[in-house]
Amino acid sequence: MTKPFDPEELLARIRAVLRRTRPSVSRICLGAVTIDFLNKQDLRGKRPVSFTHREFELLSYLAERRDVVVHRDELLRAVWGYLEPEVVTRTVDFAIARLRRKVELDRHRPQFIRTAHGDGYCLTGVTEEVATGPAATRFATS
């Protein structure tokens, strides 16, 4: 960062680095797709699926808040690092569309990444989740 800098920007960058280094959900299964956030691996059955770094971050953020609607502004701040929440962009929508092509069986009738029209997105249908930290031995199914 160059000086002078805004303290809010410094905090946002620190949070982004911490978020990338320590996911609180280590693995999820969305139907036939298994996503391992710790090892950055993803499989559909036994075949690898290629996710970008940003797609991993987006899925990890949604997995940490599964079954809860996450607003676009929150995703822009947390995953993309935007400081201005009133930014008008379709970045989140395009990223979700790319994820749906990789995860959903029918992207026009999504089963896992659902749209809350006018608000944001919700990750549902997670069949297995392995948490890290104190609850590392907990397996949750839904």
N, C-alpha and C positions, 0 to 999 in steps of 0.2 A: 504494500500500500504506500502510496505517496502521501507526504505531509502537505498541507494539513488534511486531516480526515475527520469524518463525523464519527463520534463514539458509537452511534447506532449501527453504522456500517461495520465497524470493527466487531461488535457483538454478533451481528448477523453472520459475518464470515467465520467467527469462532464456532458458532452454533452449527454452521454448515459442515465444517471440518469434523466436529464431534459426531454429528449425525452420520457422516459417511464412514467413520471409523468404528462405531459401536451400534449396530442395529439391535433393537430390543427383541425382535422376532427373528429367529435364525432360519426357519424353514416353513413354507406353507405349501399346501396342495390345492390346486384349483382344477378339479376334475382330473384329467389325465396329465396335467402340467404340474410338475414339482419345481419349486423355486427355492434354492438354498442361498440365502443372503450372505452368510458368512464366507462361503467359498465362491460366490458369484457364479453359481452353476444353475442351469435350468434344463429340465428334460420333459419331453412329451413322450411318455412311455420310456423307451430306451434311447430315443433320438434327441440330440441337443436342440434347443431353441435359442436363438441369439437375441439377447436383450442388451440394449445400450446401457451405459452407466446411469444415465438419467432415468431410463425406464426402471432399472433396479431401485433407484432412490424413490421414484414415484410409487412403485409397488410396495416397497418397505414402509413408506409413510402411510399408505392406505391400510396395509396389514396391521400396523400398530393401532389403527383406529377402525378396525373392521366393524361392520354393521352400523357405522355412524356416518352421516353425511359430512363430507369434508368440502368446505367451500372453495371455489376457485381462487379467491384472494389468499386464503391460507396456503394452498398448494403453491401459488406463485411466490409467496414469501419463504416458505419452508424448503421447497425443492429447487426453485430457480433463483432464490435470493433477491427477489424484487423487494425494495423497501417501500415503494408507493403502492398501497393496496388498491387504489382506484385506477390502476393501469388497465387499459382496455386492450386485451390481446386474446387471440385464439390459441395460444401456445398450449395451454392445458388440454383443450378440446382435441387438438391434433395429436398430442401425446397419448391421450386416452384411446383415440381411434387406432393408433399404431399398436397399443397394447392389446386391444380387443382382437385385432387381426391375428395376434400371436397366441392369445389365451382362450378366447371364446370359440365354441364350435359354430355358432351362428352369431356373427357380430351385429346383426340387425335385431336380434332378440337376446341381448346379453344376459347371461346367467350369473356372472361373477362381478363384473364392473358395471354397476347400475348408475344411471343418470337421475339426479334429483333436479328436474327442470327448473332453471333459474337460480339454482343454488350451487350445485357441485356434483360430487361423485361419491359412491359408497361401494366398498368392497364387501361382497357377501359370498356365502357358499364355500368358505374356507373349511376343508374337511380335516385338516391336520395342521397343528401349529406347535412349534417347539420354541419356547421362550428361553432367553439367556438370563444370566444373573441369578438372584435368589430363587426364582421360580423355574429354574432350568430343567427340573425333572418333571414338570407339569406337561401333560399332553391334553389338549382340548379338542373336542370334536363337536361339530354342530351339524 
